[in-house]
Amino acid sequence: MTKGYPLKSIALTLPRVLWFYTRQLVWPAGLSVFYDTPFVDGPGARDFFLPLMGVAVFAAALAWLAR
């Protein structure tokens, strides 16, 4: 259940969250029990496209290393 958040905002926030945890996996700095991730309302370069490209590059690198 989304607790009142629009599905569009959840989908637009997903690349940012995945990129954040990918960075934490590679360089675990600033660790915390809870992380505040604000929702993304529109597909901007900084909040959507750059994290999406970063996650795609990381996934491609993992696939290449797995081969």
Backbone as JSON, one array per atom type, in Angstrom:
{
  "sequence": "MTKGYPLKSIALTLPRVLWFYTRQLVWPAGLSVFYDTPFVDGPGARDFFLPLMGVAVFAAALAWLAR",
  "N": [[0.84, -1.17, 0.0], [0.5, 2.28, -0.7], [0.14, 4.42, 1.0], [-1.07, 6.91, 0.42], [0.69, 8.18, -1.32], [1.33, 9.13, -4.65], [1.52, 6.81, -7.37], [3.13, 7.57, -9.48], [5.06, 9.27, -8.3], [6.36, 7.46, -6.67], [7.45, 5.69, -8.57], [9.16, 7.48, -9.91], [10.95, 8.03, -7.91], [12.3, 5.7, -7.44], [14.76, 5.15, -9.06], [16.53, 6.97, -7.83], [16.66, 6.04, -5.19], [17.69, 3.45, -5.61], [20.19, 4.15, -6.7], [21.31, 5.46, -4.5], [21.6, 3.33, -2.63], [23.29, 1.73, -4.11], [25.6, 3.29, -4.18], [26.14, 3.24, -1.43], [26.73, 0.56, -1.16], [29.1, 0.34, -2.6], [30.77, 2.36, -1.5], [30.62, 2.66, 1.69], [29.79, 5.16, 3.37], [28.76, 7.45, 5.88], [26.81, 5.97, 7.28], [23.62, 4.91, 8.53], [20.75, 4.13, 10.55], [18.24, 4.79, 9.63], [17.28, 6.36, 6.59], [16.57, 9.43, 5.07], [14.73, 9.92, 2.34], [13.56, 12.03, 0.1], [10.56, 12.24, -1.88], [10.49, 12.13, -5.46], [9.11, 14.37, -7.67], [9.05, 15.07, -10.35], [10.55, 14.18, -13.52], [13.55, 15.07, -13.4], [16.96, 15.97, -14.3], [18.94, 15.68, -12.27], [17.64, 14.29, -10.21], [16.42, 12.09, -11.37], [17.28, 11.15, -14.05], [20.18, 11.03, -14.02], [20.68, 9.35, -11.7], [19.37, 7.07, -12.71], [20.93, 6.43, -14.96], [23.35, 5.91, -13.65], [22.73, 3.63, -12.11], [22.14, 1.89, -14.21], [24.64, 1.72, -15.51], [26.15, 0.57, -13.45], [24.79, -1.89, -13.16], [25.28, -2.95, -15.71], [28.06, -3.2, -15.59], [28.29, -5.12, -13.55], [27.01, -7.27, -14.84], [28.8, -7.63, -16.95], [31.12, -8.35, -15.54], [30.24, -10.73, -14.45], [30.11, -12.4, -16.6]],
  "CA": [[0.0, 0.0, 0.0], [1.34, 3.46, -0.88], [-0.15, 5.39, 2.07], [-1.43, 8.22, -0.1], [1.65, 8.71, -2.28], [0.98, 8.72, -6.01], [2.38, 5.8, -7.97], [4.1, 8.28, -10.31], [6.15, 9.73, -7.44], [7.09, 6.27, -6.23], [8.23, 5.22, -9.72], [10.22, 8.44, -10.2], [11.9, 8.01, -6.81], [13.0, 4.42, -7.42], [16.17, 5.22, -9.48], [17.31, 7.7, -6.83], [16.87, 5.14, -4.05], [18.61, 2.41, -6.05], [21.52, 4.75, -6.82], [21.8, 5.71, -3.14], [22.05, 2.08, -2.04], [24.45, 1.27, -4.89], [26.75, 4.03, -3.65], [26.4, 2.72, -0.09], [27.35, -0.75, -1.33], [30.47, 0.54, -3.08], [31.5, 3.19, -0.53], [29.69, 2.81, 2.82], [30.09, 6.31, 4.22], [27.56, 8.08, 6.42], [25.81, 4.93, 7.56], [22.58, 5.25, 9.49], [19.68, 3.14, 10.65], [17.17, 5.28, 8.76], [17.69, 7.36, 5.61], [15.48, 10.27, 4.6], [14.74, 10.07, 0.89], [12.34, 12.73, -0.34], [9.99, 11.76, -3.13], [10.75, 12.89, -6.68], [7.82, 14.68, -8.28], [9.18, 15.2, -11.8], [11.77, 13.55, -14.03], [14.64, 16.0, -13.63], [18.25, 15.35, -14.58], [19.65, 15.33, -11.04], [16.88, 13.38, -9.35], [15.89, 10.91, -12.05], [18.06, 10.61, -15.17], [21.54, 10.67, -13.6], [20.66, 8.09, -10.92], [18.98, 5.96, -13.59], [22.11, 6.06, -15.75], [24.32, 5.32, -12.74], [22.3, 2.26, -11.8], [22.27, 1.11, -15.44], [26.07, 1.46, -15.71], [26.56, -0.39, -12.42], [24.23, -3.2, -13.52], [26.01, -3.44, -16.89], [29.38, -3.62, -15.13], [28.11, -6.4, -12.86], [26.73, -8.31, -15.84], [30.03, -7.87, -17.69], [32.02, -9.09, -14.67], [29.69, -12.07, -14.23], [30.35, -13.21, -17.79]],
  "C": [[0.89, 1.24, 0.0], [1.08, 4.54, 0.15], [-0.39, 6.8, 1.53], [-0.43, 8.83, -1.06], [1.27, 8.24, -3.68], [2.0, 7.72, -6.57], [3.45, 6.44, -8.86], [5.3, 8.73, -9.48], [6.99, 8.56, -6.95], [7.98, 5.75, -7.36], [9.38, 6.17, -10.05], [11.29, 8.46, -9.11], [12.76, 6.74, -6.82], [14.45, 4.5, -7.93], [17.05, 5.94, -8.46], [17.63, 6.82, -5.63], [17.85, 4.03, -4.42], [20.03, 2.94, -6.18], [22.12, 5.02, -5.44], [22.34, 4.43, -2.53], [23.19, 1.46, -2.82], [25.71, 1.98, -4.41], [27.11, 3.53, -2.25], [27.07, 1.35, -0.16], [28.81, -0.61, -1.73], [31.31, 1.29, -2.06], [30.58, 3.48, 0.65], [30.08, 3.93, 3.77], [28.77, 6.93, 4.69], [26.45, 7.1, 6.69], [24.85, 5.37, 8.65], [21.56, 4.12, 9.54], [18.55, 3.51, 9.7], [17.72, 6.36, 7.84], [16.45, 8.13, 5.15], [15.63, 10.47, 3.1], [13.46, 10.76, 0.47], [11.86, 12.19, -1.69], [10.32, 12.7, -4.27], [9.41, 13.11, -7.37], [7.88, 14.78, -9.8], [10.49, 14.62, -12.27], [12.84, 14.57, -14.39], [15.95, 15.26, -13.83], [18.92, 14.85, -13.3], [18.94, 14.26, -10.22], [16.41, 12.11, -10.04], [16.86, 10.34, -13.08], [19.48, 10.22, -14.79], [21.56, 9.43, -12.7], [20.28, 6.88, -11.77], [20.16, 5.49, -14.42], [23.17, 5.42, -14.86], [23.99, 3.89, -12.39], [22.45, 1.36, -13.03], [23.74, 0.76, -15.71], [26.56, 0.44, -14.69], [26.04, -1.79, -12.73], [24.94, -3.78, -14.73], [27.4, -3.92, -16.5], [29.3, -4.94, -14.38], [27.84, -7.53, -13.84], [27.99, -8.64, -16.63], [31.02, -8.68, -16.84], [31.53, -10.52, -14.42], [29.91, -12.99, -15.43], [31.7, -13.8, -17.69]]
}
